[in-house]
Amino acid sequence: MSSISRSFFAIKSVLGVNKKTIDTEYESMKKKLSDISNEFNKVITYVEELPKTVSNISGKHLNVLNSLHLCVQISEGEEEKMNQITETISVFQKMERDSTRYQNLMNELITPLRAYGQQFKELLGRCKVAEKRKEDMEFYNERLMEITKKAVNRQKGLADAQTDFTYAKEKYEWLKEELIEDTNKLCKDFQGIVLPVVRALMVNFTEVMNGMNEIWEEVPKKIENLPSNGINLEYVIKAPADSMEKETNVQQRRIQLYNSPMINQTIMSQPYIPQQQSFNQSQQNTMPNQYIPPQQTYQVPCGNSTTQPTPINQQPKTNNNMCRVNYDYSAQETNELSIKTGDIIKVLSKEGDWWIGELNGQTGQFPSNYVTLL
């Protein structure tokens, strides 16, 4: 046959131009073969993964315990704690070794399953050949029909066309019959191997579980030696809102150090002496050994040198519900107030370093060392 005309026919078949004959017997066989092949491939994949699932039982626990042991070691923890973790690790190490035996058992099952599944792949490969032959048959049938439509005296090449069609049809039909027969034979044989596979799965898993149960008998005694109190995971580090990571806390600390009237008076009346400047521990915060003058970040009010500080026991009466702002502060969080020098704030709560107040109809937190009670 002409390779050009045959290629053109194949293109028309792909585009759906040619009228294809529907072979329901073949299509039914192929669907059954394809469906059972897909499911059997899943069986093989799942069986291959089974040893990994058993190994993960011990392997994942080992990962956790090894990391915990390393954390204790890095943090220079007690030797007794590390020993207790090590004893627990030994249990899961034994389980992991036992899971290797399960891998060997499953290998004895997976090898014949793969070989058996190869038959499905082989038949599906033959289906592709059959479909190619069916296309050849349809091509020769079309050529034959074109010749027979002509007048008898113009039917040139009729005998050759008849021979080509007959040969192509036989090639397709004989392979199709073989495929149907082999598919039915394989499906019937498959029914006989299902239950033995199920039994092998149960027996192998029983063996590995029995081995793990024997190893796990050591665990109750080890549990008794571990603390019985619940897991109490407390937040022990500085809270995010109080951390020096926030610029507002750095500013607050500097104001506490440099804007306190008592500290300012001491700084102004004493010369700067490196490595000797210190304050009493009863002050708001312990000063560093070396005084570092404040940067020009804040406007520190300069008191009159002739003005005597108000004695502590003669402080004027204050209105605990109102305060005046001494320094500007821009809110860093949504729950904070932005305040300006001279603002009058209604104080709602005075707990801690951050008070809660109301200004211009808004309620929020503000630094207590930025204000003076009225």
LINKA-V857913 format. One line per field, one symbol per residue. burial: + if it has 24 or more other C-alpha atoms within 12 Angstrom, else -. Layout:
burial = ???
This chain:
burial = --------++---------------+--++--++-++--++-++--++-++--++-+++--+--++--+------------+-++++++++++++++++++++-++--++--+--++-+++-++-++--++-++++++++++++-------------+--++-++--++--++-++--++-++--++--+------+---+--++--+---+--+--------------------------------++-++++++++++++++--+----------+--------+---+------------------------------++++++++------++++---+++++------++++++----++++++++++-
